[in-house]
Amino acid sequence: MAPKPESQNLTSTTTSSAAEPSSASSIDPLFHLLTLLPYSILRPPRLRLKLPSFTLPSSMTVFSLVLLTYFMVVSGIVYDVIVEPPGIGSTQDPYTGSVKPVVFLPGRVNGQYIIEGLSSGFMFVVGGVGIILMDLALEKNRAKSVKVSYATAGISSVVIAYVMSMLFLRIKIPGYLR
């Protein structure tokens, strides 16, 4: 490969320095006029804007929003919106021929009716609230009767939620854990 002549190297360095945006010769005169001319006639107004002050929501509001979001997520609201399953199912009795409502979609782990998701989500929320009540029963500044009430309500909520969730699971999948 033959070396380039010196005249080409010289012109390439001068054009590269002219193309740099930091140099003053690279600004277009028309662009310069368009940026300076309006601001020499017009003046921006002096605005006295106040920053908006946001108050933090109360802890109970945040707790309610988190609990509602938890309920919606474990109930399968996203699944219900995407798949659009029926609210409740039905089956025909083989002996009488009458149609009976079915709340749980039997045999399908990855499918659900809307009522099935809501009832399961409600049981999960009841269990979570029971755990919160048991935690509240451990505070030292409460009266003993209140502590006993919180502990009893919390333990019973957790037990009811567990038993009902296992019942729902056995209805959904016959023969599970037997």
C-alpha positions, 0 to 999 in steps of 0.5 A, a space after each residue: 500500500 502506497 503512503 498518502 501524499 502530504 497534501 492530503 494529510 494536511 487537508 484532512 486535518 484542517 477539515 476535521 478541526 473545522 468540523 468540531 462543534 467546539 470551534 467558533 467557526 463551525 456555528 452557522 451564522 443563520 443559526 446564530 441570528 435565530 438564537 440571539 435575535 428573539 432574546 434581544 427583543 423579548 425578555 422572559 418573564 420573572 416567574 414566582 413559582 412555588 414548589 408543590 408541597 406533598 404530604 405523605 399519606 398516613 400509614 393506614 392508607 399505605 397499609 390499605 393500598 398494599 393489602 388491596 394490591 396483595 389481594 388483587 395479585 393473589 386473586 389472579 386479577 391479571 389472569 382474569 383480565 387477560 383470559 376472561 374466564 367465566 365468573 362461575 362454572 356449571 355442570 350437569 348432574 348425570 342422574 337428575 339432569 339438573 345443572 349445578 353451579 361449580 365454583 372451582 375449575 376441577 383438574 386444571 391447576 393453571 385455570 380458574 373461575 373468577 369466584 375461585 380466584 377471589 375466594 382464594 385471595 380472600 383466604 390468603 388476605 385473612 391469613 396475612 391479617 392473622 399474622 399481623 394481629 399476632 404481631 400486634 399481640 406482642 406489643 408491650 404497651 397494650 393491656 393484657 385483655 387486648 393482647 389476648 384478643 389480638 392473639 386469639 383473633 390472629 391464631 384463629 384467622 391463620 388456622 381458618 385461612 390454612 384449613 380453607 386453602 387446603 380444602 380449596 386445593 383438595 377440591 381443585 385437585 382431587 386426591 392431592 396429599 392423600 
